[in-house]
Amino acid sequence: MKTICVQGLGYVGSATIAALSNASDINGNPLYNIIGIDINSKDGLERISNINKGIFPFGSQDKSLSKAILKGKKEKRIFATTEISYFDRADVIVINIPLDITWDTKEPYINFKKFKNAIYDIGNNMRENALIIVETTVPPGTCEKVVLPILLECFNSRGLNIDGLLLAHSYERVMPGPDYLDSIINYWRVFAGYNKRASDVCEKFLSSFINVKDYPLKKLSSLTASETSKVIENSYRAVNIAFMEEWGLFAESVGLNSFEIIDAIRMRPTHNNIRRPGLGVGGYCLIKDPLFGLLSSKQLYETEELAFPMSQLGININSNMPNNNLNRLNLYVGGLKGKRVLVLGATYRSEVDDVRNSPSEVLCRGLDKMGASWDIHDPFVDSFENLNKDFLQEIPAANKYDILILTVDHNFYKEFDFLDWVEGTKIIIMDTNNILTEELCKALVSKNFRLLITGRGDLK
Ligand SMILES: NC(=O)c1ccc[n+]([C@@H]2O[C@H](COP(=O)([O-])OP(=O)(O)OC[C@H]3O[C@@H](n4cnc5c(N)ncnc54)[C@H](O)[C@@H]3O)[C@@H](O)[C@H]2O)c1
């Protein structure tokens, strides 16, 4: 049985282990032993410990992930460790570690140090002819200008045959949420190899656990093309959100309902993925990936000419979204100072337990600054580590608050009976994510509740 090492056991790496655990041949026999490798940090050790107990390390509605990890663990095919010497057992090494932007400097930039060290960990331990697949989202050019030179250096210093260096890039389109595992197995995948052999071996490996019959692979001509493809996908989405944010502000100021308009536009197949106004953009990818074009040209290709103005503006507009919401609310209620606020929703999107760069957190910080007090609830998480604030376990009575802010469209909130909950109170409601149905909005307005909806003018 072949052995696969997955470097980085986060949202992508852990799900990749689950997908590989389920891979089987035509007779149903499992294909892989899987070794997960993470670092000696609080998160890393926690993830390792969970996987070694047969537990998927993140809360998810998709129970197939836990099942897959447990199956691999019971069959003694999965284990996780911090020990990098295990890379020497791998036939395939999948890289799922982060590559972050440093923001606290005059100009954002990428410090490649940790990423490079992780590649050295591989190069100093791996065998010849093991396939290395970079899945980390990277600035275009990283595989050829950063990863490859390190691996060549390691191969040379270890006296390994360079013909046995097989490097590929392929990116995940993982969507944590109800279809988490499916977003790996039943989804289209792009890849490229450094040379024909690497490309062929990568294609064979991806075909062993992805349903390529229904979701054929797309081979690109170079590693850099594959890296660029991922960065454009995420930048496109981020810029699309920023574009609709300005129309949402227009709708609010002139009294339109942007959701009604967007639904009409979405009927046109060429425009069916147009985004909607909301509280803001969070998570790990969309807040940084649009800058990877700019940083690639500056840091890897050393050209200052390409400014990527649209991508930069998109990031700036998106990062202002929570504050736009807050400022509007502040005006609407005649000042937030002293107000008691209940925030419902903390994660960066619905049905996940991920609070990385959550716009709700920015909102809560803003409430603090404006002198409001706040409580927060989320069905998937119980604290914001950065804010040292424990979450409510249940939604308390409405009469404890002056304002309710709905932030995340979890099904839990969509199904909650707000009409009953607000009865007998004068609570002001702000819906930042189009969570309340039109019928419910009308019912609330007819009962004289004050209702503020992001992307929509005042309700009469
Ligand atoms: N989260 C998503 O939905 C998603 C989707 C597509 C692509 N991506 C990309 O996939 C990559 C991973 O994202 P993620 O969300 O899984 O990140 P994550 O932060 O959840 O996980 C990364 C893991 O890598 C570990 N790690 C860091 N350095 C390491 C090292 N040297 N050796 C071994 N492990 C190390 C960390 O401890 C962490 O557990 C990123 O490049 C991201 O942009 C993410």
PDBQT file of the ligand as one rigid body, heavy atoms in Angstrom, charges set to zero:
ROOT
HETATM    1  N1  LIG A 501      -9.737  26.883   4.202  1.00  0.00    +0.000 N 
HETATM    2  C1  LIG A 501     -10.149  26.791   2.960  1.00  0.00    +0.000 C 
HETATM    3  O1  LIG A 501     -11.342  26.710   2.748  1.00  0.00    +0.000 OA
HETATM    4  C2  LIG A 501      -9.161  26.749   1.791  1.00  0.00    +0.000 A 
HETATM    5  C3  LIG A 501      -9.635  26.443   0.522  1.00  0.00    +0.000 A 
HETATM    6  C4  LIG A 501      -8.722  26.344  -0.517  1.00  0.00    +0.000 A 
HETATM    7  C5  LIG A 501      -7.376  26.574  -0.297  1.00  0.00    +0.000 A 
HETATM    8  N2  LIG A 501      -6.944  26.922   0.954  1.00  0.00    +0.000 N 
HETATM    9  C6  LIG A 501      -5.506  27.106   1.144  1.00  0.00    +0.000 C 
HETATM   10  O2  LIG A 501      -4.984  25.922   1.748  1.00  0.00    +0.000 OA
HETATM   11  C7  LIG A 501      -3.906  26.250   2.621  1.00  0.00    +0.000 C 
HETATM   12  C8  LIG A 501      -4.192  25.735   4.007  1.00  0.00    +0.000 C 
HETATM   13  O3  LIG A 501      -5.366  26.376   4.492  1.00  0.00    +0.000 OA
HETATM   14  P1  LIG A 501      -6.093  25.909   5.817  1.00  0.00    +0.000 P 
HETATM   15  O4  LIG A 501      -7.383  26.647   5.874  1.00  0.00    +0.000 OA
HETATM   16  O5  LIG A 501      -6.095  24.424   5.909  1.00  0.00    +0.000 OA
HETATM   17  O6  LIG A 501      -5.082  26.501   6.895  1.00  0.00    +0.000 OA
HETATM   18  P2  LIG A 501      -5.032  26.154   8.468  1.00  0.00    +0.000 P 
HETATM   19  O7  LIG A 501      -4.405  27.320   9.115  1.00  0.00    +0.000 OA
HETATM   20  O8  LIG A 501      -6.367  25.674   8.915  1.00  0.00    +0.000 OA
HETATM   21  O9  LIG A 501      -4.044  24.906   8.524  1.00  0.00    +0.000 OA
HETATM   22  C9  LIG A 501      -2.701  24.966   8.252  1.00  0.00    +0.000 C 
HETATM   23  C10 LIG A 501      -1.997  23.930   9.131  1.00  0.00    +0.000 C 
HETATM   24  O10 LIG A 501      -0.635  23.865   8.737  1.00  0.00    +0.000 OA
HETATM   25  C11 LIG A 501       0.133  23.704   9.912  1.00  0.00    +0.000 C 
HETATM   26  N3  LIG A 501       1.527  24.056   9.636  1.00  0.00    +0.000 N 
HETATM   27  C12 LIG A 501       2.089  25.280   9.579  1.00  0.00    +0.000 A 
HETATM   28  N4  LIG A 501       3.404  25.160   9.295  1.00  0.00    +0.000 NA
HETATM   29  C13 LIG A 501       3.668  23.840   9.174  1.00  0.00    +0.000 A 
HETATM   30  C14 LIG A 501       4.833  23.091   8.903  1.00  0.00    +0.000 A 
HETATM   31  N5  LIG A 501       5.997  23.679   8.695  1.00  0.00    +0.000 N 
HETATM   32  N6  LIG A 501       4.736  21.748   8.873  1.00  0.00    +0.000 NA
HETATM   33  C15 LIG A 501       3.564  21.117   9.088  1.00  0.00    +0.000 A 
HETATM   34  N7  LIG A 501       2.420  21.790   9.349  1.00  0.00    +0.000 NA
HETATM   35  C16 LIG A 501       2.471  23.136   9.388  1.00  0.00    +0.000 A 
HETATM   36  C17 LIG A 501      -0.563  24.602  10.919  1.00  0.00    +0.000 C 
HETATM   37  O11 LIG A 501      -0.191  24.293  12.254  1.00  0.00    +0.000 OA
HETATM   38  C18 LIG A 501      -2.026  24.294  10.617  1.00  0.00    +0.000 C 
HETATM   39  O12 LIG A 501      -2.505  23.207  11.369  1.00  0.00    +0.000 OA
HETATM   40  C19 LIG A 501      -3.790  27.773   2.547  1.00  0.00    +0.000 C 
HETATM   41  O13 LIG A 501      -2.838  28.113   1.589  1.00  0.00    +0.000 OA
HETATM   42  C20 LIG A 501      -5.154  28.233   2.089  1.00  0.00    +0.000 C 
HETATM   43  O14 LIG A 501      -5.079  29.477   1.451  1.00  0.00    +0.000 OA
HETATM   44  C21 LIG A 501      -7.813  26.997   1.994  1.00  0.00    +0.000 A 
ENDROOT
TORSDOF 0
